[in-house]
Amino acid sequence: MRDGIDIGLLEYPGAQEAALLGLTDLFEMANRPDRPNLRVTRWRVKGDQLVPAGKSGTPSIVIIPPGKEGPVTEGVARSFAGGLRKLHAGGTTLASVCVGAFILGETGLLERRSATTHWGAADAFRIRYPSVNLDVDRLIIDDGDIITAGGMMAWTDLGLKLVDRYLGTAAMMATAGALLVDPPGREQRYYSYFIPRLNHGDAAVLGVQHRLHAEYATNAKLPDLASKSGLEERTFLRRFRKATGLTVTGYLQRFRVSKARELLQFGGDSVEEIAWSVGYADSGAFRKVFLNIVGLSPSEYRRRFQR
């Protein structure tokens, strides 16, 4: 048997079969006679151990695929945690895709480390694993021995990144070209949208949120917002951040950028006109805020996503 790298794919209840099959195909397409072979085996839980479904050596990496639904339940995640910790302690790299991060989070190995998951599951992840430095703007976070990838289809990005790691950039580019898939380099924030927290139970803050949503194109002054809430300014700022997870300025910026993205995708107004319509008198300031939040300039975003 020629030299190879063993890659494990974790099977769990609700795992996305398309990702399991797709990763298998991607690694097989990367294989060539003149380089090490990527050997894929599925791994399952047996007692407190993880065992391969077929013949396999110690895997160089075990990938936890995305789930077909929402966050993986605590019971399911916990059943795999011990086996994953043992593999990791023996030198196996662990990787997750999308909500597979909930299984990885249950191991405790992500504590005080940076990780990503699907942006739509961010709040649930933060509640369950508050000590993890979650960054859902990024599509892939590679910490060497632990890799996390964001969206449900990010298994393609992760797969290509691993081909690059184990077989080299030329192999990765050839595989990406054969699949007609962009090589790694995208960011999750290109695709994530601002979803305001509205079910936090703080009626004073909720009233201000409703005002911001209705009047985002006007100047939102802090004294006026605090007066609307019926709270003293410092109390309002503290409660607003606790309820929404953002400062007032950050909240308003994300809401305005979210509206601007819609206008860039579906309308024909210039960037300057859009900046003005969402509340920015200075189009340069708008471009800077947009780039900081989305990761693309308004013009780049329009070229990529305009319908």
ABEGO torsion letter per residue (X at the ends): XBBBBBBBBBBBBGBBAAAAAAAAAAAAAABBAABBBBBBBBBBBBEABBBBABBBBBBABBBBBBBABBBBBAAAAAAAAAAAAAAAAAGBBBBBBEAAAAAAAAAGAABGBBBBBBAAAAAAAAAABAABBBBAABABBBAGABBBBBBAAAAAAAAAAAAAAAAEAAAAAAAAAAAGBBBBGBBAAAABBBBBBAAAGBAAAAAAAAAAAAAAABBBBAAAAAAAAGBBAAAAAAAAAAAAGBBAAAAAAAAAAAAAAAAAAABABBAAAAAAAAGBABAAAAAAAAAAAAGBBAAAAAAAABX
